[in-house]
Amino acid sequence: MSAIVEVNNLSKSFGAFVAVDQLSLSLQRGEVLGFLGPNGAGKSTAMKMITGFLPPTSGQVNVCGHDIEKSPIQVKSVIGYLPEGAPAYGDMTPQSFLNFVAEVRGLTGKEKQQRIEAAIEKTHLNSVLHKSIDTLSKGFKRRVGLAQAILHDPEVLILDEPTDGLDPNQKHEVRELLKAMAKDKAIIISTHILEEVGAVCTRAIIIAQGKKLFDGTAQELEELSPDRNSVSLSLCLDDLKPAISALKLVKSVRSVEQRGESLSIQANSGTSIINDVALLCQEKQWPVKVLKVEPVQLERVFRQITTNPEKLREVRT
Amino acid sequence: MSHILAITKRELNSYFGTPVAYVFLVVFLVLCGVFTFYIGGLYERGQADLRPFFDSLPWLFLFLIPALAMRLWSEERKSGTIELLMTLPVSVQAAVLGKFTAALLFTATALALTFPLWITVNYLGEPDNTVILGSYIGSLLMAGAYLAIGSSLSALTKNQVIAFILAVVVCFLFIFSGFPMVLDLFQGWAPQFIVNAIASLSFLTHFQNITKGVMDLRDIIYFISITAFWLYLNVVIVEMKKAD
């Protein structure tokens, strides 16, 4: 099956400043792509080019078979877009705002009513329908923006920081909503919250300084972590030194650090060491208090990739 | 077409959704009264026509129309909604036309509300109503030219006050281009045809032709082409500045 969204060598420069540098990506139906990167990495600029708001300096964007520069109106009609900061007309109410967007999108009559009602229901806007958008809280404003983006049941959804400013419950709701819609759509979300990648995305792209540094699944991202398969071990022993030296002798162990009461044991990359450690504990008859695999800290991987791209290439090759 | 209509409807609602629209209408009507009766001396002239009213319109429009047009694009740019609007499936041309139409309809409403003046002169005497009708149409055409200028310039900046001042200055030049103070600048060095061309750009001369009752197609074409030119410029400016 061919890709719904196809981006080729997309670049954008403002004067001498290169905001997006030769970005390529493709997206299939059913995929949720997480766009990650530090602030100012070019995430929003890239999204603005894909949605046809900014003309690219060079490169092509093709959405559902339409080229963005040749037929911008067709591209825009199959995309639902939530711009950064969820701008909306403050003097309107959510009801009249959604009505406006529906009309501009060419919906009429019964279909228009049904679509508006469905969007309101999905984003839980019922309680604020007739208040002016200016007076709404940040969370509600974001949801109005989201309702506007999903209104016409678009094939491609592009959301710039959809969960920014929402409380944990609302974040959860938005993620559930995205998951529910993901089946028959192609979705791109930008975020700098890494847990989101694991929670909703099937794929992640990391960009920094306009360049694509990583493209793969959330799991592949975790595998880049040098701390993967680390084990944390707490023992009821007064003197931990013999245990440390014994652990260091295990083949699959790379290093052992003492952190307060517990030991942090790093694995040689790729291998699981919790069995080896457990066996050793049994053999030495240490009184074990806690033994667990430490969760990978995606934040560290992210920092490593975005601040030190050269090192990453070494890790991957 | 339905896109343009949706945008026009939204703009009109946002005019009437705030008290500003009503304040504007009241100020406009009060000033019309002041100019017509006190400064223009409608009664003292002893003639049953609306010349004092129509003669004052270019000056009223000079400040009131830029006030109507200033928020059309600058607010979109300031609040970021321009990104929303420009990623909906509408062309820039449609958006520009939709907004312009809304402002023009609002101006038409304001002009229509001056009907008591028309009733007054008809009660007092027997005015030439075709001239009055023609003058109203001419007023709306002139308002269109003012609005197109104001709308274009409001796309240049995110600040409504700057948009207002720019529009007043440009409209002022268009009014005065037939007057010696502007023409003298060119008289000494520019060839005569340029001086004539500049003089023929004046809103006043064309508008006065219409209110005198001389219905010349050229005056109508003049206002329509000025409007079209500035609306075209508006599209270009929006394209250029939307993402700044």
Interface residues (C-beta under 8 A of the other chain):
Chain A: K48 T51 G52 F53 L54 I73 Q74 K76 S77 I79 Y81 P83 E84 G85 P87 A88 Y89 G90 D91 M92 S96 F100 V101 E103 V104 R105 G106 T108 Q148
Chain B: S2 H3 L5 A6 I7 K9 R10 N13 S14 G17 T18 S79 G80 T81 E83 L84 M86 T87 L88 P89 V90 S91 K242 A243
